[in-house]
Amino acid sequence: QVQLVESGGGLVQPGGSLSLSCAAFGNVYRPYVMGWYRQAPGDQRNLVASITSNGRTKYADSTEGRFTISRDNRKNTISLQMNSLKPDDTATYFCNMKPPPGYGSDYWGKGTLVTVSS
């Protein structure tokens, strides 16, 4: 079993910055993909950014150029630096881990709320 623990989030004004972190605890098997998803009220959960074990990144069109995802394989952590935040970025952000094939289904964090408002 793997537990994902998120930190960061909160209230920020439009144009501001915020950083999220996620740490994985338990039986972490490599290689794996980690990432962030977000879900606004009434919407589906959508990918924000993801990163593979060798550092390959993927971003949603709406976040590319503003958000940066990074990871520390030794600590099994990922971070998401969010700049130039917009009200549309308001959502609950969930940390996600995709284990390698044969090692179970996705793991999810409990979520952390990001509110962009003046």
C-alpha positions as a Python dict, from the first residue, in 0.01 Angstrom:
ca = {
    (1, 'Q'): (0, 0, 0),
    (2, 'V'): (104, 355, -71),
    (3, 'Q'): (-10, 669, 108),
    (4, 'L'): (16, 1007, -61),
    (5, 'V'): (38, 1308, 167),
    (6, 'E'): (-16, 1653, 15),
    (7, 'S'): (83, 1991, 153),
    (8, 'G'): (46, 2347, 37),
    (9, 'G'): (-261, 2505, -112),
    (10, 'G'): (-466, 2790, 24),
    (11, 'L'): (-590, 3128, -86),
    (12, 'V'): (-395, 3344, -332),
    (13, 'Q'): (-474, 3652, -535),
    (14, 'P'): (-491, 3641, -914),
    (15, 'G'): (-142, 3666, -1060),
    (16, 'G'): (11, 3518, -747),
    (17, 'S'): (208, 3200, -690),
    (18, 'L'): (161, 2891, -482),
    (19, 'S'): (349, 2564, -434),
    (20, 'L'): (212, 2217, -367),
    (21, 'S'): (405, 1914, -246),
    (22, 'C'): (324, 1546, -226),
    (23, 'A'): (515, 1270, -51),
    (24, 'A'): (464, 897, -108),
    (25, 'F'): (495, 658, 185),
    (26, 'G'): (483, 280, 190),
    (27, 'N'): (571, 21, -70),
    (28, 'V'): (678, 241, -360),
    (29, 'Y'): (781, 40, -665),
    (30, 'R'): (970, 203, -949),
    (31, 'P'): (932, 310, -1215),
    (32, 'Y'): (617, 508, -1158),
    (33, 'V'): (449, 822, -1279),
    (34, 'M'): (338, 1088, -1034),
    (35, 'G'): (128, 1389, -1101),
    (36, 'W'): (-137, 1637, -1003),
    (37, 'Y'): (-499, 1643, -1101),
    (38, 'R'): (-759, 1900, -1012),
    (39, 'Q'): (-1131, 1906, -976),
    (40, 'A'): (-1356, 2208, -950),
    (41, 'P'): (-1710, 2174, -811),
    (42, 'G'): (-1934, 2011, -1070),
    (43, 'D'): (-1644, 1924, -1298),
    (44, 'Q'): (-1454, 1605, -1367),
    (45, 'R'): (-1103, 1546, -1238),
    (46, 'N'): (-847, 1652, -1497),
    (47, 'L'): (-471, 1622, -1533),
    (48, 'V'): (-269, 1929, -1437),
    (49, 'A'): (82, 1791, -1479),
    (50, 'S'): (267, 1463, -1450),
    (51, 'I'): (628, 1348, -1437),
    (52, 'T'): (789, 1011, -1500),
    (53, 'S'): (1069, 850, -1302),
    (54, 'N'): (1322, 977, -1557),
    (55, 'G'): (1185, 1331, -1549),
    (56, 'R'): (965, 1342, -1856),
    (57, 'T'): (686, 1592, -1795),
    (58, 'K'): (339, 1643, -1934),
    (59, 'Y'): (116, 1945, -1881),
    (60, 'A'): (-241, 2039, -1949),
    (61, 'D'): (-269, 2307, -2216),
    (62, 'S'): (-416, 2545, -1958),
    (63, 'T'): (-117, 2515, -1722),
    (64, 'E'): (183, 2480, -1952),
    (65, 'G'): (416, 2777, -1916),
    (66, 'R'): (271, 2875, -1579),
    (67, 'F'): (310, 2556, -1374),
    (68, 'T'): (623, 2350, -1319),
    (69, 'I'): (629, 1997, -1183),
    (70, 'S'): (939, 1841, -1032),
    (71, 'R'): (1029, 1530, -837),
    (72, 'D'): (1287, 1389, -598),
    (73, 'N'): (1316, 1015, -656),
    (74, 'R'): (1521, 960, -342),
    (75, 'K'): (1248, 1106, -124),
    (76, 'N'): (954, 990, -339),
    (77, 'T'): (818, 1342, -353),
    (78, 'I'): (683, 1572, -620),
    (79, 'S'): (622, 1944, -619),
    (80, 'L'): (409, 2175, -828),
    (81, 'Q'): (509, 2538, -859),
    (82, 'M'): (212, 2741, -979),
    (83, 'N'): (270, 3093, -1110),
    (84, 'S'): (45, 3354, -1268),
    (85, 'L'): (-255, 3194, -1105),
    (86, 'K'): (-600, 3267, -1241),
    (87, 'P'): (-945, 3232, -1085),
    (88, 'D'): (-1002, 2938, -1324),
    (89, 'D'): (-724, 2753, -1141),
    (90, 'T'): (-946, 2734, -833),
    (91, 'A'): (-1003, 2367, -755),
    (92, 'T'): (-912, 2083, -525),
    (93, 'Y'): (-575, 1946, -632),
    (94, 'F'): (-508, 1575, -595),
    (95, 'C'): (-172, 1400, -596),
    (96, 'N'): (-163, 1082, -805),
    (97, 'M'): (74, 790, -841),
    (98, 'K'): (58, 534, -1121),
    (99, 'P'): (251, 221, -1020),
    (100, 'P'): (434, 16, -1284),
    (101, 'P'): (227, -251, -1466),
    (102, 'G'): (134, -539, -1239),
    (103, 'Y'): (173, -341, -917),
    (104, 'G'): (-183, -233, -862),
    (105, 'S'): (-406, 56, -951),
    (106, 'D'): (-357, 430, -907),
    (107, 'Y'): (-310, 586, -567),
    (108, 'W'): (-462, 921, -475),
    (109, 'G'): (-407, 1179, -208),
    (110, 'K'): (-695, 1332, -15),
    (111, 'G'): (-670, 1661, -201),
    (112, 'T'): (-578, 2017, -113),
    (113, 'L'): (-786, 2321, -196),
    (114, 'V'): (-642, 2605, -403),
    (115, 'T'): (-852, 2920, -422),
    (116, 'V'): (-754, 3206, -652),
    (117, 'S'): (-955, 3512, -564),
    (118, 'S'): (-914, 3878, -487),
}
